[in-house]
Amino acid sequence: MSLIKELQQLIQTESPISGRVVSVSNNSVVVATASGQMEVSTTGDLQPENLVTIEAGVATKKQRGSEVRVYYV
């Protein structure tokens, strides 16, 4: 994927992207997502196999259970 298309995808995406860290180097990580592999920056301590959320081009560690929705009927 070209850099321009990746940038367009980051800008146009309204909801955060989820994925799993494949590799870590300095302040960037490679993340496997449903739409392909992305290289993004990170502010936290991430390791391969961590689940992350990507927002505005920055990967943050996904908190377990943070996306569980509860519906009352």
PyMOL CGO cylinders between C-alpha atoms (Angstrom):
from pymol import cmd
from pymol.cgo import CYLINDER

trace = [
    CYLINDER, 0.00, 0.00, 0.00, 1.37, 3.43, -0.87, 0.3, 1, 1, 1, 1, 1, 1,
    CYLINDER, 1.37, 3.43, -0.87, 2.06, 6.02, 1.79, 0.3, 1, 1, 1, 1, 1, 1,
    CYLINDER, 2.06, 6.02, 1.79, -0.61, 8.34, 0.38, 0.3, 1, 1, 1, 1, 1, 1,
    CYLINDER, -0.61, 8.34, 0.38, -3.28, 5.63, 0.59, 0.3, 1, 1, 1, 1, 1, 1,
    CYLINDER, -3.28, 5.63, 0.59, -2.25, 4.81, 4.16, 0.3, 1, 1, 1, 1, 1, 1,
    CYLINDER, -2.25, 4.81, 4.16, -2.50, 8.48, 5.10, 0.3, 1, 1, 1, 1, 1, 1,
    CYLINDER, -2.50, 8.48, 5.10, -5.92, 8.75, 3.46, 0.3, 1, 1, 1, 1, 1, 1,
    CYLINDER, -5.92, 8.75, 3.46, -7.09, 5.69, 5.37, 0.3, 1, 1, 1, 1, 1, 1,
    CYLINDER, -7.09, 5.69, 5.37, -5.88, 7.13, 8.67, 0.3, 1, 1, 1, 1, 1, 1,
    CYLINDER, -5.88, 7.13, 8.67, -7.58, 10.46, 8.03, 0.3, 1, 1, 1, 1, 1, 1,
    CYLINDER, -7.58, 10.46, 8.03, -10.88, 9.06, 6.72, 0.3, 1, 1, 1, 1, 1, 1,
    CYLINDER, -10.88, 9.06, 6.72, -11.33, 6.36, 9.33, 0.3, 1, 1, 1, 1, 1, 1,
    CYLINDER, -11.33, 6.36, 9.33, -13.91, 7.44, 11.90, 0.3, 1, 1, 1, 1, 1, 1,
    CYLINDER, -13.91, 7.44, 11.90, -13.60, 4.49, 14.24, 0.3, 1, 1, 1, 1, 1, 1,
    CYLINDER, -13.60, 4.49, 14.24, -10.34, 3.24, 15.72, 0.3, 1, 1, 1, 1, 1, 1,
    CYLINDER, -10.34, 3.24, 15.72, -8.56, 0.35, 14.02, 0.3, 1, 1, 1, 1, 1, 1,
    CYLINDER, -8.56, 0.35, 14.02, -7.71, -2.75, 16.03, 0.3, 1, 1, 1, 1, 1, 1,
    CYLINDER, -7.71, -2.75, 16.03, -4.84, -5.12, 15.41, 0.3, 1, 1, 1, 1, 1, 1,
    CYLINDER, -4.84, -5.12, 15.41, -1.99, -7.17, 16.82, 0.3, 1, 1, 1, 1, 1, 1,
    CYLINDER, -1.99, -7.17, 16.82, 1.63, -6.02, 17.07, 0.3, 1, 1, 1, 1, 1, 1,
    CYLINDER, 1.63, -6.02, 17.07, 3.92, -7.95, 14.72, 0.3, 1, 1, 1, 1, 1, 1,
    CYLINDER, 3.92, -7.95, 14.72, 7.23, -6.20, 15.41, 0.3, 1, 1, 1, 1, 1, 1,
    CYLINDER, 7.23, -6.20, 15.41, 8.63, -3.30, 17.43, 0.3, 1, 1, 1, 1, 1, 1,
    CYLINDER, 8.63, -3.30, 17.43, 11.50, -0.97, 16.54, 0.3, 1, 1, 1, 1, 1, 1,
    CYLINDER, 11.50, -0.97, 16.54, 12.36, 2.25, 18.43, 0.3, 1, 1, 1, 1, 1, 1,
    CYLINDER, 12.36, 2.25, 18.43, 9.17, 4.38, 18.52, 0.3, 1, 1, 1, 1, 1, 1,
    CYLINDER, 9.17, 4.38, 18.52, 7.27, 2.54, 15.80, 0.3, 1, 1, 1, 1, 1, 1,
    CYLINDER, 7.27, 2.54, 15.80, 5.44, -0.76, 15.52, 0.3, 1, 1, 1, 1, 1, 1,
    CYLINDER, 5.44, -0.76, 15.52, 4.15, -2.92, 12.70, 0.3, 1, 1, 1, 1, 1, 1,
    CYLINDER, 4.15, -2.92, 12.70, 0.54, -3.92, 13.32, 0.3, 1, 1, 1, 1, 1, 1,
    CYLINDER, 0.54, -3.92, 13.32, -1.46, -6.63, 11.54, 0.3, 1, 1, 1, 1, 1, 1,
    CYLINDER, -1.46, -6.63, 11.54, -5.03, -5.39, 10.99, 0.3, 1, 1, 1, 1, 1, 1,
    CYLINDER, -5.03, -5.39, 10.99, -8.05, -6.73, 9.14, 0.3, 1, 1, 1, 1, 1, 1,
    CYLINDER, -8.05, -6.73, 9.14, -7.21, -4.44, 6.21, 0.3, 1, 1, 1, 1, 1, 1,
    CYLINDER, -7.21, -4.44, 6.21, -3.50, -5.30, 6.11, 0.3, 1, 1, 1, 1, 1, 1,
    CYLINDER, -3.50, -5.30, 6.11, -0.23, -4.44, 7.75, 0.3, 1, 1, 1, 1, 1, 1,
    CYLINDER, -0.23, -4.44, 7.75, 0.41, -0.91, 9.05, 0.3, 1, 1, 1, 1, 1, 1,
    CYLINDER, 0.41, -0.91, 9.05, 3.51, 0.77, 10.47, 0.3, 1, 1, 1, 1, 1, 1,
    CYLINDER, 3.51, 0.77, 10.47, 2.56, 3.38, 13.06, 0.3, 1, 1, 1, 1, 1, 1,
    CYLINDER, 2.56, 3.38, 13.06, 4.15, 5.22, 15.94, 0.3, 1, 1, 1, 1, 1, 1,
    CYLINDER, 4.15, 5.22, 15.94, 3.58, 4.37, 19.59, 0.3, 1, 1, 1, 1, 1, 1,
    CYLINDER, 3.58, 4.37, 19.59, 3.79, 6.15, 22.91, 0.3, 1, 1, 1, 1, 1, 1,
    CYLINDER, 3.79, 6.15, 22.91, 3.71, 3.11, 25.17, 0.3, 1, 1, 1, 1, 1, 1,
    CYLINDER, 3.71, 3.11, 25.17, 5.69, -0.01, 25.89, 0.3, 1, 1, 1, 1, 1, 1,
    CYLINDER, 5.69, -0.01, 25.89, 4.41, -2.52, 23.34, 0.3, 1, 1, 1, 1, 1, 1,
    CYLINDER, 4.41, -2.52, 23.34, 5.62, -6.01, 22.58, 0.3, 1, 1, 1, 1, 1, 1,
    CYLINDER, 5.62, -6.01, 22.58, 4.85, -8.45, 19.77, 0.3, 1, 1, 1, 1, 1, 1,
    CYLINDER, 4.85, -8.45, 19.77, 1.47, -10.16, 20.18, 0.3, 1, 1, 1, 1, 1, 1,
    CYLINDER, 1.47, -10.16, 20.18, -0.06, -7.20, 22.11, 0.3, 1, 1, 1, 1, 1, 1,
    CYLINDER, -0.06, -7.20, 22.11, -3.54, -6.16, 21.01, 0.3, 1, 1, 1, 1, 1, 1,
    CYLINDER, -3.54, -6.16, 21.01, -3.62, -2.47, 20.09, 0.3, 1, 1, 1, 1, 1, 1,
    CYLINDER, -3.62, -2.47, 20.09, -5.97, 0.24, 18.94, 0.3, 1, 1, 1, 1, 1, 1,
    CYLINDER, -5.97, 0.24, 18.94, -4.76, 2.68, 16.28, 0.3, 1, 1, 1, 1, 1, 1,
    CYLINDER, -4.76, 2.68, 16.28, -6.11, 6.23, 16.40, 0.3, 1, 1, 1, 1, 1, 1,
    CYLINDER, -6.11, 6.23, 16.40, -4.61, 9.16, 14.49, 0.3, 1, 1, 1, 1, 1, 1,
    CYLINDER, -4.61, 9.16, 14.49, -1.61, 7.04, 13.49, 0.3, 1, 1, 1, 1, 1, 1,
    CYLINDER, -1.61, 7.04, 13.49, -0.65, 6.12, 17.06, 0.3, 1, 1, 1, 1, 1, 1,
    CYLINDER, -0.65, 6.12, 17.06, -0.92, 2.60, 18.50, 0.3, 1, 1, 1, 1, 1, 1,
    CYLINDER, -0.92, 2.60, 18.50, -1.97, 2.20, 22.13, 0.3, 1, 1, 1, 1, 1, 1,
    CYLINDER, -1.97, 2.20, 22.13, -2.33, -1.03, 24.08, 0.3, 1, 1, 1, 1, 1, 1,
    CYLINDER, -2.33, -1.03, 24.08, -5.89, -2.27, 24.12, 0.3, 1, 1, 1, 1, 1, 1,
    CYLINDER, -5.89, -2.27, 24.12, -7.35, -2.72, 27.55, 0.3, 1, 1, 1, 1, 1, 1,
    CYLINDER, -7.35, -2.72, 27.55, -8.94, -6.10, 28.02, 0.3, 1, 1, 1, 1, 1, 1,
    CYLINDER, -8.94, -6.10, 28.02, -12.71, -5.91, 27.95, 0.3, 1, 1, 1, 1, 1, 1,
    CYLINDER, -12.71, -5.91, 27.95, -12.77, -2.27, 26.86, 0.3, 1, 1, 1, 1, 1, 1,
    CYLINDER, -12.77, -2.27, 26.86, -14.94, -2.98, 23.83, 0.3, 1, 1, 1, 1, 1, 1,
    CYLINDER, -14.94, -2.98, 23.83, -17.52, -5.17, 25.51, 0.3, 1, 1, 1, 1, 1, 1,
    CYLINDER, -17.52, -5.17, 25.51, -20.97, -3.67, 25.15, 0.3, 1, 1, 1, 1, 1, 1,
    CYLINDER, -20.97, -3.67, 25.15, -23.72, -4.53, 27.58, 0.3, 1, 1, 1, 1, 1, 1,
    CYLINDER, -23.72, -4.53, 27.58, -27.34, -4.24, 26.49, 0.3, 1, 1, 1, 1, 1, 1,
    CYLINDER, -27.34, -4.24, 26.49, -30.25, -4.23, 28.93, 0.3, 1, 1, 1, 1, 1, 1,
    CYLINDER, -30.25, -4.23, 28.93, -33.64, -5.36, 27.66, 0.3, 1, 1, 1, 1, 1, 1,
]
cmd.load_cgo(trace, "trace")
